[in-house]
Amino acid sequence: MTPDATGMDAVIDAVTAVLLIVGALMSLGAAIGLLRFPDLMSRMHAATKPQVLGLFLVLAAIGLQMRELWVWPVLLVAWIFQLLTVPVSAHMVGRAGYRTKHLHPELLSADELEAVVLRAAGEQASAGEEPAEEKDEEAGKQP
Amino acid sequence: MACNEGSPIVKDLVLIVTAVILSLAAAGAIYRIAVGPSLLDRVLASDVLLAILGAALAIDMAVNRHLNNLVLLVALSLIGFIGSVTVARFVADRRGQVNDS
């Protein structure tokens, strides 16, 4: 917290301002993506921007403003925690979205989950248990 | 606090600009929560809303030079994780019945 007289403080303030505004623009980009993208998968693509890159920029701004070295590991831990939890929840939401057919298949360039889902449905159908009927019913309803 | 004389103007400018940007972003996310066609869209939009709140907390910390909100930031990401994973499991369990609610 002791600014030197060489103008370093102004430079750090300017860099911090840029980092904060770009970090806020990530949130705005995510909101615009949420409003304009057609289906769940592409909205998920937009939604990860403030969660990872936006948080990184803003935490870097905090580290620059605090001007103490011990702050950086704490901020890094906070960011890594976010980095560990976000992909897992996105994975769950994506799988649930795929299973409930919340996607436009014509927008996908590759669908590697389709074979797995079909094979799992086939195994359950060959087992001839109660969940198989539910799956067949769902498959028949889907165009 | 030993600030130079140009700092308060930059501080106010950054605060106003980021407040406007984050307000617009939150409005968009809330609109998606309101009209989102499916439950998963709403979950995703509420995740984005949590990220916007976290960004606001972090901007407050950076501008005012304190670290009081850092624990709150970590707790916020934990809440978002638990919430979206729970709802995703819930949707996956009852698939085929409540697609569009």
gemmi code that builds the backbone of each chain (N, CA, C; Angstrom):
import gemmi

chains = {
    "A": [
        ("MET", (0.811, -1.197, 0.000), (0.000, 0.000, 0.000), (0.853, 1.259, 0.000)),
        ("THR", (2.091, 1.132, -0.387), (2.954, 2.319, -0.419), (3.310, 2.620, -1.867)),
        ("PRO", (2.550, 3.488, -2.496), (2.805, 3.785, -3.906), (4.095, 4.570, -4.070)),
        ("ASP", (4.897, 4.143, -4.996), (6.123, 4.885, -5.262), (5.797, 6.066, -6.161)),
        ("ALA", (6.731, 6.976, -6.247), (6.465, 8.248, -6.906), (6.773, 8.218, -8.390)),
        ("THR", (6.995, 7.031, -8.944), (7.424, 6.978, -10.340), (6.276, 6.812, -11.314)),
        ("GLY", (5.055, 6.940, -10.842), (3.927, 6.744, -11.728), (3.506, 5.302, -11.878)),
        ("MET", (4.152, 4.429, -11.129), (3.782, 3.008, -11.167), (2.355, 2.813, -10.683)),
        ("ASP", (1.969, 3.631, -9.740), (0.622, 3.505, -9.186), (-0.440, 3.771, -10.253)),
        ("ALA", (-0.210, 4.793, -11.043), (-1.185, 5.123, -12.092), (-1.259, 4.005, -13.123)),
        ("VAL", (-0.107, 3.417, -13.445), (-0.100, 2.317, -14.417), (-0.886, 1.140, -13.868)),
        ("ILE", (-0.631, 0.819, -12.602), (-1.348, -0.320, -12.009), (-2.844, -0.034, -11.947)),
        ("ASP", (-3.204, 1.206, -11.640), (-4.621, 1.558, -11.616), (-5.252, 1.415, -12.994)),
        ("ALA", (-4.522, 1.822, -14.012), (-5.070, 1.721, -15.371), (-5.248, 0.257, -15.767)),
        ("VAL", (-4.237, -0.566, -15.453), (-4.352, -1.997, -15.792), (-5.514, -2.619, -15.028)),
        ("THR", (-5.670, -2.221, -13.769), (-6.777, -2.740, -12.978), (-8.125, -2.342, -13.572)),
        ("ALA", (-8.211, -1.094, -14.018), (-9.475, -0.637, -14.605), (-9.802, -1.452, -15.846)),
        ("VAL", (-8.777, -1.695, -16.677), (-9.024, -2.482, -17.888), (-9.462, -3.896, -17.533)),
        ("LEU", (-8.782, -4.497, -16.557), (-9.134, -5.864, -16.163), (-10.562, -5.931, -15.633)),
        ("LEU", (-10.934, -4.954, -14.813), (-12.281, -4.980, -14.236), (-13.340, -4.811, -15.321)),
        ("ILE", (-13.104, -3.888, -16.250), (-14.130, -3.638, -17.262), (-14.237, -4.822, -18.218)),
        ("VAL", (-13.094, -5.416, -18.588), (-13.169, -6.586, -19.472), (-13.839, -7.757, -18.743)),
        ("GLY", (-13.535, -7.900, -17.454), (-14.193, -8.947, -16.673), (-15.691, -8.750, -16.585)),
        ("ALA", (-16.123, -7.488, -16.486), (-17.563, -7.223, -16.471), (-18.167, -7.473, -17.852)),
        ("LEU", (-17.393, -7.169, -18.906), (-17.907, -7.409, -20.260), (-18.116, -8.894, -20.520)),
        ("MET", (-17.337, -9.752, -19.842), (-17.568, -11.195, -19.970), (-18.980, -11.551, -19.509)),
        ("SER", (-19.403, -10.946, -18.393), (-20.765, -11.206, -17.913), (-21.797, -10.722, -18.921)),
        ("LEU", (-21.535, -9.555, -19.486), (-22.488, -9.040, -20.480), (-22.535, -9.952, -21.701)),
        ("GLY", (-21.366, -10.462, -22.103), (-21.348, -11.396, -23.231), (-22.127, -12.661, -22.934)),
        ("ALA", (-21.999, -13.142, -21.701), (-22.762, -14.332, -21.335), (-24.258, -14.059, -21.378)),
        ("ALA", (-24.664, -12.871, -20.923), (-26.086, -12.550, -20.941), (-26.601, -12.444, -22.369)),
        ("ILE", (-25.802, -11.802, -23.228), (-26.229, -11.695, -24.638), (-26.307, -13.080, -25.273)),
        ("GLY", (-25.326, -13.941, -24.935), (-25.372, -15.303, -25.458), (-26.586, -16.063, -24.968)),
        ("LEU", (-26.926, -15.866, -23.690), (-28.118, -16.530, -23.156), (-29.363, -16.074, -23.894)),
        ("LEU", (-29.409, -14.805, -24.256), (-30.625, -14.297, -24.886), (-30.705, -14.681, -26.351)),
        ("ARG", (-29.578, -14.804, -27.037), (-29.635, -14.929, -28.489), (-29.399, -16.334, -29.016)),
        ("PHE", (-28.747, -17.202, -28.238), (-28.438, -18.522, -28.773), (-29.668, -19.417, -28.757)),
        ("PRO", (-29.760, -20.342, -29.715), (-31.025, -21.045, -29.913), (-31.298, -22.189, -28.944)),
        ("ASP", (-30.265, -22.924, -28.496), (-30.589, -24.086, -27.675), (-29.650, -24.159, -26.473)),
        ("LEU", (-29.856, -25.194, -25.655), (-29.171, -25.262, -24.364), (-27.668, -25.384, -24.516)),
        ("MET", (-27.231, -26.170, -25.494), (-25.796, -26.416, -25.605), (-25.033, -25.144, -25.945)),
        ("SER", (-25.549, -24.367, -26.884), (-24.836, -23.137, -27.233), (-24.962, -22.094, -26.139)),
        ("ARG", (-26.050, -22.139, -25.383), (-26.148, -21.233, -24.229), (-25.134, -21.609, -23.159)),
        ("MET", (-24.899, -22.919, -23.005), (-23.874, -23.333, -22.047), (-22.501, -22.835, -22.469)),
        ("HIS", (-22.260, -22.833, -23.775), (-20.997, -22.304, -24.274), (-20.807, -20.848, -23.857)),
        ("ALA", (-21.873, -20.066, -23.962), (-21.753, -18.657, -23.581), (-21.647, -18.492, -22.067)),
        ("ALA", (-22.298, -19.385, -21.326), (-22.387, -19.181, -19.879), (-21.070, -19.417, -19.163)),
        ("THR", (-20.122, -20.102, -19.785), (-18.874, -20.379, -19.077), (-17.925, -19.188, -19.088)),
        ("LYS", (-18.204, -18.174, -19.881), (-17.254, -17.060, -19.983), (-17.083, -16.313, -18.671)),
        ("PRO", (-18.136, -15.842, -18.017), (-17.884, -15.136, -16.753), (-17.443, -16.064, -15.631)),
        ("GLN", (-17.787, -17.350, -15.743), (-17.461, -18.253, -14.641), (-15.969, -18.540, -14.564)),
        ("VAL", (-15.281, -18.553, -15.675), (-13.856, -18.887, -15.656), (-13.002, -17.664, -16.002)),
        ("LEU", (-13.165, -17.149, -17.215), (-12.279, -16.060, -17.638), (-12.620, -14.752, -16.918)),
        ("GLY", (-13.914, -14.483, -16.760), (-14.298, -13.260, -16.067), (-13.818, -13.245, -14.633)),
        ("LEU", (-13.984, -14.390, -13.947), (-13.517, -14.459, -12.567), (-12.003, -14.317, -12.503)),
        ("PHE", (-11.304, -14.900, -13.478), (-9.842, -14.779, -13.484), (-9.413, -13.323, -13.625)),
        ("LEU", (-10.030, -12.598, -14.550), (-9.646, -11.204, -14.760), (-9.903, -10.365, -13.518)),
        ("VAL", (-11.066, -10.590, -12.902), (-11.415, -9.767, -11.752), (-10.528, -10.104, -10.548)),
        ("LEU", (-10.207, -11.379, -10.379), (-9.306, -11.747, -9.284), (-7.904, -11.204, -9.516)),
        ("ALA", (-7.475, -11.165, -10.773), (-6.169, -10.559, -11.066), (-6.181, -9.076, -10.722)),
        ("ALA", (-7.318, -8.429, -10.967), (-7.421, -7.024, -10.593), (-7.309, -6.853, -9.078)),
        ("ILE", (-7.928, -7.752, -8.321), (-7.808, -7.681, -6.858), (-6.354, -7.826, -6.451)),
        ("GLY", (-5.670, -8.817, -7.045), (-4.271, -9.028, -6.696), (-3.415, -7.821, -7.018)),
        ("LEU", (-3.716, -7.149, -8.129), (-2.940, -5.952, -8.462), (-3.214, -4.827, -7.476)),
        ("GLN", (-4.451, -4.713, -7.049), (-4.784, -3.597, -6.169), (-4.304, -3.811, -4.739)),
        ("MET", (-4.249, -5.040, -4.287), (-3.837, -5.260, -2.894), (-2.346, -4.997, -2.704)),
        ("ARG", (-1.539, -5.242, -3.750), (-0.100, -4.965, -3.694), (0.596, -5.725, -2.573)),
        ("GLU", (0.134, -6.924, -2.296), (0.827, -7.759, -1.325), (0.949, -9.142, -1.926)),
        ("LEU", (2.048, -9.788, -1.661), (2.351, -11.023, -2.374), (1.528, -12.199, -1.864)),
        ("TRP", (1.166, -12.181, -0.596), (0.466, -13.351, -0.062), (-0.963, -13.444, -0.581)),
        ("VAL", (-1.444, -12.402, -1.203), (-2.825, -12.436, -1.702), (-2.948, -13.381, -2.886)),
        ("TRP", (-1.901, -13.459, -3.700), (-2.020, -14.204, -4.948), (-2.329, -15.687, -4.749)),
        ("PRO", (-1.670, -16.410, -3.805), (-2.073, -17.819, -3.622), (-3.518, -17.983, -3.186)),
        ("VAL", (-4.011, -17.049, -2.371), (-5.411, -17.142, -1.932), (-6.344, -16.984, -3.128)),
        ("LEU", (-6.049, -15.993, -3.957), (-6.884, -15.785, -5.142), (-6.788, -16.976, -6.092)),
        ("LEU", (-5.584, -17.547, -6.188), (-5.408, -18.712, -7.065), (-6.236, -19.894, -6.571)),
        ("VAL", (-6.284, -20.061, -5.244), (-7.092, -21.153, -4.693), (-8.573, -20.933, -5.004)),
        ("ALA", (-9.025, -19.694, -4.855), (-10.431, -19.402, -5.162), (-10.730, -19.696, -6.629)),
        ("TRP", (-9.780, -19.323, -7.511), (-10.029, -19.534, -8.934), (-9.998, -21.017, -9.280)),
        ("ILE", (-9.046, -21.752, -8.694), (-8.953, -23.185, -8.993), (-10.184, -23.919, -8.476)),
        ("PHE", (-10.710, -23.462, -7.358), (-11.936, -24.083, -6.851), (-13.075, -23.908, -7.856)),
        ("GLN", (-13.193, -22.695, -8.366), (-14.214, -22.470, -9.403), (-13.927, -23.329, -10.630)),
        ("LEU", (-12.646, -23.448, -10.966), (-12.248, -24.215, -12.152), (-12.553, -25.696, -11.986)),
        ("LEU", (-12.573, -26.182, -10.746), (-12.900, -27.589, -10.524), (-14.399, -27.838, -10.509)),
        ("THR", (-15.180, -26.891, -9.991), (-16.612, -27.145, -9.845), (-17.387, -26.850, -11.128)),
        ("VAL", (-16.946, -25.869, -11.901), (-17.731, -25.479, -13.082), (-17.817, -26.590, -14.124)),
        ("PRO", (-16.723, -27.290, -14.479), (-16.887, -28.335, -15.497), (-17.786, -29.477, -15.057)),
        ("VAL", (-17.756, -29.797, -13.756), (-18.595, -30.899, -13.289), (-20.076, -30.541, -13.422)),
        ("SER", (-20.426, -29.348, -12.982), (-21.839, -28.973, -13.086), (-22.244, -28.807, -14.551)),
        ("ALA", (-21.323, -28.292, -15.384), (-21.659, -28.170, -16.803), (-21.831, -29.545, -17.431)),
        ("HIS", (-21.025, -30.508, -16.991), (-21.172, -31.877, -17.485), (-22.543, -32.447, -17.131)),
        ("MET", (-22.939, -32.228, -15.868), (-24.242, -32.752, -15.442), (-25.378, -32.090, -16.216)),
        ("VAL", (-25.302, -30.773, -16.338), (-26.371, -30.066, -17.052), (-26.396, -30.494, -18.517)),
        ("GLY", (-25.220, -30.670, -19.115), (-25.190, -31.082, -20.511), (-25.762, -32.470, -20.724)),
        ("ARG", (-25.431, -33.386, -19.823), (-25.975, -34.745, -19.954), (-27.484, -34.747, -19.778)),
        ("ALA", (-27.939, -33.989, -18.759), (-29.387, -33.932, -18.556), (-30.072, -33.288, -19.750)),
        ("GLY", (-29.431, -32.258, -20.325), (-30.009, -31.627, -21.499), (-30.043, -32.558, -22.690)),
        ("TYR", (-29.015, -33.391, -22.823), (-29.022, -34.356, -23.933), (-30.102, -35.401, -23.739)),
        ("ARG", (-30.214, -35.898, -22.516), (-31.200, -36.954, -22.260), (-32.616, -36.462, -22.420)),
        ("THR", (-32.853, -35.212, -22.092), (-34.207, -34.682, -22.225), (-34.408, -33.986, -23.560)),
        ("LYS", (-33.488, -34.187, -24.496), (-33.611, -33.715, -25.880), (-33.757, -32.204, -25.963)),
        ("HIS", (-33.002, -31.505, -25.099), (-33.010, -30.046, -25.201), (-31.900, -29.580, -26.120)),
        ("LEU", (-31.924, -30.041, -27.340), (-30.892, -29.590, -28.265), (-31.434, -29.681, -29.680)),
        ("HIS", (-30.785, -28.965, -30.539), (-31.116, -29.056, -31.960), (-30.075, -29.948, -32.615)),
        ("PRO", (-30.427, -31.162, -32.968), (-29.411, -32.080, -33.507), (-28.804, -31.590, -34.812)),
        ("GLU", (-29.541, -30.749, -35.542), (-28.977, -30.293, -36.817), (-27.863, -29.277, -36.605)),
        ("LEU", (-27.741, -28.737, -35.388), (-26.668, -27.790, -35.128), (-25.381, -28.479, -34.673)),
        ("LEU", (-25.457, -29.775, -34.365), (-24.262, -30.471, -33.892), (-23.413, -30.896, -35.085)),
        ("SER", (-22.101, -30.723, -34.936), (-21.210, -31.234, -35.976), (-20.745, -32.648, -35.661)),
        ("ALA", (-20.801, -33.046, -34.404), (-20.470, -34.417, -34.037), (-21.297, -34.789, -32.814)),
        ("ASP", (-21.802, -35.998, -32.785), (-22.630, -36.459, -31.667), (-22.096, -37.803, -31.206)),
        ("GLU", (-21.118, -37.754, -30.312), (-20.493, -38.994, -29.876), (-21.267, -39.672, -28.756)),
        ("LEU", (-22.202, -38.945, -28.176), (-22.974, -39.536, -27.082), (-24.120, -40.385, -27.595)),
        ("GLU", (-24.503, -40.188, -28.874), (-25.681, -40.874, -29.395), (-25.488, -42.391, -29.380)),
        ("ALA", (-24.300, -42.849, -29.825), (-24.049, -44.289, -29.870), (-24.098, -44.883, -28.464)),
        ("VAL", (-23.547, -44.150, -27.495), (-23.532, -44.663, -26.125), (-24.950, -44.774, -25.577)),
        ("VAL", (-25.739, -43.725, -25.837), (-27.113, -43.738, -25.323), (-27.922, -44.852, -25.976)),
        ("LEU", (-27.750, -45.023, -27.283), (-28.492, -46.077, -27.981), (-28.082, -47.454, -27.464)),
        ("ARG", (-26.776, -47.624, -27.224), (-26.315, -48.930, -26.746), (-26.856, -49.215, -25.350)),
        ("ALA", (-26.864, -48.183, -24.498), (-27.408, -48.371, -23.151), (-28.893, -48.699, -23.211)),
        ("ALA", (-29.624, -48.029, -24.099), (-31.044, -48.318, -24.248), (-31.249, -49.740, -24.759)),
        ("GLY", (-30.382, -50.189, -25.685), (-30.496, -51.542, -26.206), (-30.228, -52.591, -25.146)),
        ("GLU", (-29.239, -52.326, -24.292), (-28.942, -53.281, -23.224), (-30.097, -53.371, -22.242)),
        ("GLN", (-30.684, -52.229, -21.936), (-31.808, -52.265, -21.004), (-33.006, -52.949, -21.635)),
        ("ALA", (-33.184, -52.738, -22.934), (-34.319, -53.372, -23.604), (-34.132, -54.884, -23.654)),
        ("SER", (-32.894, -55.325, -23.880), (-32.653, -56.765, -23.940), (-32.755, -57.395, -22.556)),
        ("ALA", (-32.493, -56.635, -21.533), (-32.673, -57.143, -20.177), (-34.155, -57.327, -19.871)),
        ("GLY", (-35.019, -56.579, -20.559), (-36.454, -56.781, -20.454), (-37.025, -56.421, -19.098)),
        ("GLU", (-36.573, -55.315, -18.566), (-37.092, -54.908, -17.267), (-38.002, -53.710, -17.426)),
        ("GLU", (-38.467, -53.248, -16.310), (-39.457, -52.176, -16.314), (-38.925, -50.870, -16.898)),
        ("PRO", (-37.675, -50.455, -16.596), (-37.193, -49.197, -17.170), (-37.098, -49.218, -18.688)),
        ("ALA", (-37.030, -50.423, -19.270), (-36.920, -50.505, -20.722), (-38.175, -49.940, -21.390)),
        ("GLU", (-39.329, -50.213, -20.818), (-40.558, -49.703, -21.423), (-40.581, -48.187, -21.425)),
        ("GLU", (-40.103, -47.652, -20.322), (-40.061, -46.189, -20.251), (-39.159, -45.626, -21.344)),
        ("LYS", (-38.035, -46.291, -21.552), (-37.108, -45.811, -22.573), (-37.713, -45.943, -23.964)),
        ("ASP", (-38.383, -47.091, -24.236), (-38.979, -47.273, -25.549), (-40.057, -46.227, -25.796)),
        ("GLU", (-40.802, -45.992, -24.753), (-41.854, -44.995, -24.883), (-41.269, -43.626, -25.228)),
        ("GLU", (-40.172, -43.322, -24.543), (-39.522, -42.036, -24.810), (-38.960, -41.998, -26.228)),
        ("ALA", (-38.370, -43.111, -26.644), (-37.765, -43.135, -27.979), (-38.850, -43.048, -29.055)),
        ("GLY", (-40.010, -43.663, -28.799), (-41.058, -43.608, -29.786), (-41.687, -42.231, -29.894)),
        ("LYS", (-41.674, -41.516, -28.756), (-42.296, -40.203, -28.791), (-41.444, -39.196, -29.547)),
        ("GLN", (-40.147, -39.464, -29.544), (-39.223, -38.487, -30.128), (-39.183, -38.638, -31.646)),
        ("PRO", (-39.334, -37.586, -32.394), (-39.298, -37.703, -33.863), (-37.885, -38.002, -34.369)),
    ],
    "B": [
        ("MET", (-5.163, 5.749, 3.645), (-4.729, 5.087, 2.412), (-4.060, 6.118, 1.502)),
        ("ALA", (-2.905, 5.774, 1.038), (-2.107, 6.727, 0.262), (-2.436, 6.591, -1.219)),
        ("CYS", (-3.474, 7.260, -1.635), (-3.819, 7.247, -3.048), (-3.248, 8.481, -3.729)),
        ("ASN", (-2.936, 8.342, -4.987), (-2.551, 9.542, -5.727), (-3.807, 10.308, -6.097)),
        ("GLU", (-3.629, 11.513, -6.624), (-4.785, 12.402, -6.770), (-5.657, 12.021, -7.949)),
        ("GLY", (-5.133, 11.270, -8.922), (-5.933, 10.896, -10.070), (-6.802, 9.679, -9.806)),
        ("SER", (-6.584, 9.057, -8.678), (-7.222, 7.772, -8.431), (-8.738, 7.840, -8.249)),
        ("PRO", (-9.282, 8.795, -7.487), (-10.732, 8.756, -7.261), (-11.537, 8.850, -8.545)),
        ("ILE", (-11.030, 9.609, -9.530), (-11.793, 9.717, -10.776), (-11.841, 8.361, -11.478)),
        ("VAL", (-10.675, 7.698, -11.546), (-10.622, 6.376, -12.168), (-11.521, 5.410, -11.411)),
        ("LYS", (-11.471, 5.532, -10.084), (-12.274, 4.644, -9.236), (-13.764, 4.805, -9.532)),
        ("ASP", (-14.218, 6.051, -9.548), (-15.637, 6.293, -9.824), (-16.012, 5.844, -11.228)),
        ("LEU", (-15.123, 6.125, -12.175), (-15.422, 5.738, -13.553), (-15.569, 4.224, -13.677)),
        ("VAL", (-14.610, 3.507, -13.071), (-14.669, 2.043, -13.149), (-15.921, 1.524, -12.464)),
        ("LEU", (-16.243, 2.119, -11.320), (-17.431, 1.654, -10.602), (-18.690, 1.873, -11.435)),
        ("ILE", (-18.809, 3.053, -12.047), (-20.034, 3.337, -12.815), (-20.130, 2.426, -14.035)),
        ("VAL", (-19.001, 2.305, -14.759), (-19.034, 1.501, -15.989), (-19.352, 0.043, -15.674)),
        ("THR", (-18.659, -0.520, -14.672), (-18.922, -1.932, -14.362), (-20.318, -2.121, -13.792)),
        ("ALA", (-20.825, -1.122, -13.056), (-22.185, -1.259, -12.523), (-23.202, -1.308, -13.652)),
        ("VAL", (-23.006, -0.452, -14.659), (-23.947, -0.458, -15.795), (-23.858, -1.791, -16.539)),
        ("ILE", (-22.614, -2.230, -16.795), (-22.449, -3.482, -17.555), (-23.056, -4.657, -16.808)),
        ("LEU", (-22.757, -4.742, -15.507), (-23.263, -5.878, -14.748), (-24.772, -5.812, -14.579)),
        ("SER", (-25.334, -4.601, -14.517), (-26.793, -4.499, -14.420), (-27.453, -5.002, -15.698)),
        ("LEU", (-26.889, -4.607, -16.836), (-27.443, -5.108, -18.098), (-27.336, -6.629, -18.177)),
        ("ALA", (-26.177, -7.153, -17.760), (-25.990, -8.598, -17.815), (-26.968, -9.310, -16.894)),
        ("ALA", (-27.161, -8.757, -15.686), (-28.098, -9.387, -14.752), (-29.519, -9.317, -15.292)),
        ("ALA", (-29.854, -8.210, -15.953), (-31.191, -8.113, -16.544), (-31.390, -9.190, -17.609)),
        ("GLY", (-30.372, -9.403, -18.428), (-30.480, -10.450, -19.437), (-30.628, -11.821, -18.823)),
        ("ALA", (-29.844, -12.095, -17.786), (-29.931, -13.411, -17.148), (-31.288, -13.612, -16.493)),
        ("ILE", (-31.814, -12.553, -15.862), (-33.117, -12.681, -15.206), (-34.216, -12.871, -16.249)),
        ("TYR", (-34.066, -12.191, -17.390), (-35.051, -12.387, -18.463), (-35.040, -13.839, -18.934)),
        ("ARG", (-33.826, -14.415, -19.040), (-33.752, -15.816, -19.472), (-34.327, -16.739, -18.408)),
        ("ILE", (-34.132, -16.394, -17.134), (-34.754, -17.206, -16.076), (-36.272, -17.138, -16.192)),
        ("ALA", (-36.790, -15.956, -16.523), (-38.242, -15.793, -16.564), (-38.852, -16.528, -17.748)),
        ("VAL", (-38.274, -16.369, -18.940), (-38.938, -16.909, -20.119), (-38.322, -18.223, -20.598)),
        ("GLY", (-37.180, -18.629, -19.986), (-36.460, -19.784, -20.507), (-37.358, -20.975, -20.758)),
        ("PRO", (-37.305, -21.562, -21.938), (-38.308, -22.573, -22.275), (-38.203, -23.830, -21.419)),
        ("SER", (-37.035, -24.166, -20.945), (-36.930, -25.398, -20.173), (-36.320, -25.111, -18.808)),
        ("LEU", (-36.409, -26.121, -17.959), (-35.856, -25.979, -16.607), (-34.344, -25.829, -16.644)),
        ("LEU", (-33.688, -26.527, -17.552), (-32.226, -26.462, -17.598), (-31.744, -25.102, -18.070)),
        ("ASP", (-32.511, -24.455, -18.939), (-32.158, -23.091, -19.329), (-32.193, -22.164, -18.120)),
        ("ARG", (-33.183, -22.372, -17.275), (-33.279, -21.516, -16.084), (-32.129, -21.782, -15.129)),
        ("VAL", (-31.773, -23.061, -14.992), (-30.637, -23.379, -14.130), (-29.362, -22.727, -14.645)),
        ("LEU", (-29.172, -22.813, -15.947), (-27.978, -22.216, -16.556), (-27.973, -20.699, -16.363)),
        ("ALA", (-29.132, -20.078, -16.549), (-29.199, -18.624, -16.391), (-28.982, -18.225, -14.931)),
        ("SER", (-29.458, -19.032, -13.996), (-29.214, -18.686, -12.590), (-27.747, -18.881, -12.237)),
        ("ASP", (-27.092, -19.827, -12.902), (-25.644, -19.967, -12.726), (-24.921, -18.706, -13.200)),
        ("VAL", (-25.359, -18.210, -14.352), (-24.756, -16.978, -14.861), (-25.032, -15.814, -13.917)),
        ("LEU", (-26.225, -15.803, -13.344), (-26.557, -14.734, -12.393), (-25.649, -14.815, -11.164)),
        ("LEU", (-25.360, -16.022, -10.718), (-24.422, -16.185, -9.601), (-23.033, -15.688, -9.983)),
        ("ALA", (-22.625, -15.979, -11.217), (-21.307, -15.507, -11.657), (-21.265, -13.987, -11.708)),
        ("ILE", (-22.389, -13.377, -12.099), (-22.436, -11.912, -12.141), (-22.347, -11.339, -10.726)),
        ("LEU", (-23.051, -11.990, -9.780), (-22.958, -11.545, -8.389), (-21.526, -11.667, -7.870)),
        ("GLY", (-20.877, -12.795, -8.206), (-19.486, -12.969, -7.787), (-18.586, -11.913, -8.381)),
        ("ALA", (-18.839, -11.558, -9.648), (-18.039, -10.504, -10.275), (-18.253, -9.173, -9.570)),
        ("ALA", (-19.502, -8.919, -9.153), (-19.762, -7.659, -8.442), (-19.031, -7.629, -7.100)),
        ("LEU", (-19.064, -8.742, -6.381), (-18.343, -8.813, -5.104), (-16.849, -8.601, -5.308)),
        ("ALA", (-16.299, -9.229, -6.347), (-14.862, -9.123, -6.588), (-14.488, -7.712, -7.027)),
        ("ILE", (-15.356, -7.061, -7.790), (-15.063, -5.687, -8.206), (-15.082, -4.761, -6.989)),
        ("ASP", (-16.018, -5.014, -6.083), (-16.036, -4.235, -4.840), (-14.731, -4.413, -4.074)),
        ("MET", (-14.258, -5.664, -4.002), (-12.994, -5.908, -3.311), (-11.834, -5.201, -3.985)),
        ("ALA", (-11.803, -5.241, -5.321), (-10.666, -4.648, -6.034), (-10.676, -3.132, -5.921)),
        ("VAL", (-11.873, -2.536, -5.986), (-11.923, -1.080, -5.977), (-11.637, -0.528, -4.586)),
        ("ASN", (-12.178, -1.183, -3.572), (-12.000, -0.678, -2.210), (-10.838, -1.317, -1.467)),
        ("ARG", (-10.120, -2.203, -2.125), (-8.892, -2.786, -1.581), (-9.117, -3.485, -0.247)),
        ("HIS", (-10.023, -4.436, -0.235), (-10.149, -5.298, 0.938), (-10.425, -6.711, 0.451)),
        ("LEU", (-10.375, -7.662, 1.382), (-10.571, -9.069, 1.008), (-11.727, -9.695, 1.786)),
        ("ASN", (-12.670, -8.876, 2.217), (-13.720, -9.401, 3.095), (-14.648, -10.359, 2.369)),
        ("ASN", (-14.810, -10.178, 1.052), (-15.805, -10.966, 0.334), (-15.256, -12.260, -0.250)),
        ("LEU", (-13.984, -12.544, 0.002), (-13.367, -13.660, -0.701), (-13.992, -14.994, -0.295)),
        ("VAL", (-14.256, -15.149, 1.002), (-14.898, -16.380, 1.470), (-16.297, -16.504, 0.887)),
        ("LEU", (-16.974, -15.353, 0.799), (-18.314, -15.344, 0.206), (-18.267, -15.765, -1.257)),
        ("LEU", (-17.206, -15.352, -1.945), (-17.038, -15.728, -3.356), (-16.899, -17.239, -3.510)),
        ("VAL", (-16.065, -17.841, -2.650), (-15.887, -19.293, -2.712), (-17.190, -20.005, -2.366)),
        ("ALA", (-17.887, -19.504, -1.341), (-19.160, -20.120, -0.966), (-20.180, -20.003, -2.089)),
        ("LEU", (-20.129, -18.894, -2.813), (-21.061, -18.684, -3.920), (-20.838, -19.712, -5.023)),
        ("SER", (-19.563, -19.983, -5.331), (-19.293, -20.984, -6.375), (-19.720, -22.370, -5.907)),
        ("LEU", (-19.569, -22.644, -4.601), (-20.010, -23.938, -4.069), (-21.528, -24.071, -4.172)),
        ("ILE", (-22.230, -22.986, -3.860), (-23.697, -23.024, -3.940), (-24.154, -23.245, -5.379)),
        ("GLY", (-23.502, -22.553, -6.308), (-23.859, -22.748, -7.707), (-23.621, -24.171, -8.169)),
        ("PHE", (-22.511, -24.744, -7.732), (-22.193, -26.128, -8.097), (-23.251, -27.093, -7.572)),
        ("ILE", (-23.545, -26.992, -6.267), (-24.506, -27.915, -5.673), (-25.881, -27.741, -6.306)),
        ("GLY", (-26.274, -26.489, -6.522), (-27.595, -26.244, -7.080), (-27.756, -26.810, -8.474)),
        ("SER", (-26.795, -26.543, -9.353), (-26.982, -27.001, -10.734), (-26.850, -28.517, -10.830)),
        ("VAL", (-25.953, -29.122, -10.033), (-25.836, -30.581, -10.076), (-27.113, -31.236, -9.564)),
        ("THR", (-27.688, -30.678, -8.500), (-28.918, -31.253, -7.959), (-30.056, -31.172, -8.963)),
        ("VAL", (-30.229, -30.016, -9.573), (-31.327, -29.866, -10.521), (-31.095, -30.739, -11.749)),
        ("ALA", (-29.832, -30.879, -12.160), (-29.556, -31.729, -13.322), (-29.907, -33.186, -13.027)),
        ("ARG", (-29.595, -33.643, -11.831), (-29.964, -35.007, -11.473), (-31.474, -35.161, -11.441)),
        ("PHE", (-32.134, -34.166, -10.892), (-33.598, -34.196, -10.776), (-34.245, -34.286, -12.159)),
        ("VAL", (-33.748, -33.490, -13.078), (-34.300, -33.513, -14.437), (-34.011, -34.855, -15.095)),
        ("ALA", (-32.813, -35.391, -14.884), (-32.459, -36.642, -15.538), (-33.270, -37.800, -14.996)),
        ("ASP", (-33.683, -37.711, -13.729), (-34.448, -38.812, -13.169), (-35.868, -38.853, -13.713)),
        ("ARG", (-36.451, -37.690, -13.982), (-37.850, -37.677, -14.418), (-37.948, -37.292, -15.875)),
        ("ARG", (-37.054, -37.787, -16.687), (-37.077, -37.402, -18.090), (-38.282, -38.026, -18.786)),
        ("GLY", (-38.737, -37.314, -19.784), (-39.889, -37.805, -20.520), (-41.211, -37.336, -19.966)),
        ("GLN", (-41.200, -36.837, -18.737), (-42.469, -36.416, -18.145), (-42.572, -34.903, -18.025)),
        ("VAL", (-41.519, -34.269, -17.559), (-41.580, -32.822, -17.348), (-40.532, -32.143, -18.215)),
        ("ASN", (-40.652, -32.330, -19.496), (-39.662, -31.735, -20.390), (-39.708, -30.220, -20.382)),
        ("ASP", (-40.882, -29.666, -20.491), (-40.984, -28.223, -20.705), (-41.724, -27.557, -19.556)),
        ("SER", (-41.074, -27.489, -18.426), (-41.705, -26.800, -17.316), (-40.706, -25.878, -16.668)),
    ],
}
model = gemmi.Model(1)
for chain_id, residues in chains.items():
    chain = gemmi.Chain(chain_id)
    for i, (resn, *xyz) in enumerate(residues, 1):
        res = gemmi.Residue()
        res.name, res.seqid = resn, gemmi.SeqId(i, " ")
        for name, pos in zip(("N", "CA", "C"), xyz):
            atom = gemmi.Atom()
            atom.name, atom.element = name, gemmi.Element(name[0])
            atom.pos, atom.b_iso = gemmi.Position(*pos), 0.0
            res.add_atom(atom)
        chain.add_residue(res)
    model.add_chain(chain)
structure = gemmi.Structure()
structure.add_model(model)
structure.setup_entities()
